[in-house]
């Protein structure tokens, strides 16, 4: 029997964007200097980070022009990825918070999500060698928002198609300098342990909206 012609549409997809920003070398040198100087004078905030340094969430206040420029780019991206309920483009009056992370050897981030926001993301200033050496770990890991449901009744089976193999498990993104990564804030995520000897530096952010009262 010949193969049937089947049209498969991936419904209820989770939008995830990865953007390599131009001019990363100059931008990242400036951001590295600003972030490491801040780390010298301010203790780490305890959040999802396991080890490493997590700044306060007011990066746009102390990060200077490089921080404001980066958030402007991120806001332009989330505007392109957002519509109203009819599908028309919209530019919400976003609330923005951002913070810096510096991760050394064996640092990681526990599984978490970002409540109270619509879009979240990260920009990678330094990857600590992760992009060149996969044994160093440090990957950004995203969990299937359906949880284990696709694997519960038949864990030996997977959905056919490009994205079927990760159903019920996880996808990862390898950090690299200049990568801007955006995802819905409800998406559970973590950072796998970094096993290098350098520094993995990133800037995380949230875009939310004030409650409308409707």
Secondary structure, DSSP 8 states (H G I E B T S, - for coil): -----------S---EEEEE-TTHHHHHHHHHHHHHHHHHHS----SSEESSEE--SBHHHHSHHHHHHHHHHHHHHHHHT-B-TTS-B----EEEEEEEEEE-TT-EEEEE--TT-SEEEEEEEEETTTTT-GGGB--EEEE-TTTTGGGSS-TT---SSTTGGGTTSEEEE---TTEEEEEETTS-EEE--B-SSS-EEEEEEEEEE-----
